[in-house]
Amino acid sequence: MYDATTKTVQNRIGEVIESKFGKEKVRLSESIYKDVLCIPKKTFGKYLKNESQPRLDELERIAQWIGSTPKELF
């Protein structure tokens, strides 16, 4: 989503993950970060909080992991 007032792109990764897993904090094993998402835990946390935006390849892996589409995450 594009926010015209701040001219930034905002993702919906945290929102979509919350809708699929519930409001409880999702705890992932290190192997998920390393082998499946290929994203450091700290970086993934920034994506969840919308503090940073993923690259397209990362977005595709996240979407595939949660059974979603990259389009749904933005």
MARMI-791623 format. One record per residue: residue number from 1; x, y, z of N, C-alpha, C in turn. Coordinates in steps of 0.05 Angstrom, whole numbers. Example, Ala and Ser with C-alpha at 12.3 -4.5 7.8 and 13.67 -1.06 7.14 Angstrom:
{1,{264,-114,156},{246,-90,156},{264,-66,156}}
{2,{257,-45,142},{273,-21,143},{258,1,157}}
This chain:
{1,{17,-23,0},{0,0,0},{18,25,0}}
{2,{10,45,-15},{25,70,-16},{11,91,0}}
{3,{25,104,19},{14,124,36},{22,151,24}}
{4,{4,166,11},{10,191,-2},{19,212,17}}
{5,{9,211,42},{17,232,61},{46,231,70}}
{6,{56,207,72},{85,204,80},{102,194,57}}
{7,{90,189,34},{104,180,10},{121,155,15}}
{8,{109,136,30},{123,111,36},{106,87,28}}
{9,{119,65,23},{105,41,17},{103,25,43}}
{10,{79,15,49},{75,0,73},{67,-29,66}}
{11,{78,-48,80},{71,-76,75},{50,-85,95}}
{12,{38,-108,89},{17,-120,106},{27,-146,117}}
{13,{53,-151,117},{64,-177,125},{54,-184,153}}
{14,{58,-166,172},{50,-171,200},{20,-176,202}}
{15,{5,-161,188},{-25,-163,188},{-33,-190,177}}
{16,{-22,-199,155},{-29,-224,143},{-21,-248,161}}
{17,{4,-246,171},{13,-267,189},{-5,-269,214}}
{18,{-13,-246,225},{-31,-246,248},{-57,-259,242}}
{19,{-68,-253,218},{-94,-265,210},{-91,-295,207}}
{20,{-68,-305,199},{-65,-334,194},{-57,-349,220}}
{21,{-41,-336,237},{-31,-350,261},{-44,-340,287}}
{22,{-59,-318,286},{-71,-307,310},{-53,-284,321}}
{23,{-63,-272,342},{-49,-248,353},{-25,-255,369}}
{24,{-22,-280,377},{2,-287,393},{27,-283,376}}
{25,{48,-276,389},{73,-273,375},{82,-299,364}}
{26,{88,-299,338},{96,-323,324},{125,-329,331}}
{27,{131,-352,341},{158,-360,347},{168,-380,326}}
{28,{188,-372,313},{199,-389,291},{226,-400,300}}
{29,{231,-424,291},{257,-436,296},{278,-422,279}}
{30,{303,-424,287},{325,-413,272},{326,-425,244}}
{31,{319,-450,242},{320,-463,216},{300,-451,196}}
{32,{277,-441,206},{258,-428,188},{270,-403,177}}
{33,{283,-387,194},{296,-362,185},{318,-368,165}}
{34,{334,-388,172},{358,-394,157},{353,-409,131}}
{35,{337,-431,133},{333,-449,111},{309,-443,93}}
{36,{287,-432,105},{263,-428,90},{261,-399,80}}
{37,{262,-381,99},{259,-352,92},{285,-340,82}}
{38,{307,-350,91},{334,-339,83},{336,-309,91}}
{39,{324,-303,114},{324,-276,124},{332,-277,154}}
{40,{350,-259,162},{357,-258,191},{332,-251,208}}
{41,{332,-262,232},{309,-259,250},{303,-229,255}}
{42,{324,-214,259},{321,-185,264},{308,-170,240}}
{43,{317,-178,216},{306,-166,192},{277,-173,188}}
{44,{270,-198,193},{242,-207,191},{225,-192,211}}
{45,{235,-187,235},{220,-171,255},{214,-143,245}}
{46,{233,-131,231},{228,-104,219},{207,-105,198}}
{47,{206,-127,183},{185,-129,163},{158,-132,176}}
{48,{156,-147,198},{131,-150,212},{121,-124,224}}
{49,{139,-108,233},{132,-82,245},{130,-60,224}}
{50,{135,-66,199},{134,-47,177},{155,-25,180}}
{51,{177,-32,192},{199,-13,195},{218,-14,171}}
{52,{215,-35,155},{232,-39,132},{216,-56,112}}
{53,{224,-54,87},{210,-68,66},{227,-90,54}}
{54,{216,-114,49},{232,-136,38},{237,-132,8}}
{55,{259,-145,0},{264,-146,-29},{244,-165,-41}}
{56,{241,-165,-67},{221,-181,-81},{226,-211,-75}}
{57,{251,-220,-76},{256,-248,-71},{248,-256,-43}}
{58,{253,-239,-24},{246,-244,4},{215,-245,7}}
{59,{202,-226,-6},{173,-224,-5},{161,-250,-17}}
{60,{172,-260,-38},{162,-284,-50},{165,-308,-32}}
{61,{188,-310,-18},{192,-332,1},{173,-330,25}}
{62,{169,-306,35},{151,-302,58},{123,-310,49}}
{63,{114,-301,26},{87,-307,16},{84,-337,13}}
{64,{103,-350,1},{102,-379,-3},{100,-394,24}}
{65,{116,-385,43},{117,-398,70},{90,-396,84}}
{66,{76,-373,81},{50,-370,95},{26,-378,78}}
{67,{31,-387,53},{9,-395,36},{-6,-371,25}}
{68,{8,-351,18},{-4,-326,8},{9,-318,-18}}
{69,{2,-295,-28},{15,-284,-52},{30,-259,-45}}
{70,{51,-252,-60},{65,-227,-54},{46,-203,-55}}
{71,{27,-203,-74},{8,-181,-76},{-9,-177,-51}}
{72,{-16,-199,-39},{-32,-198,-14},{-17,-185,9}}
{73,{10,-186,8},{26,-176,29},{31,-146,27}}
{74,{22,-134,5},{26,-105,2},{0,-91,-3}}
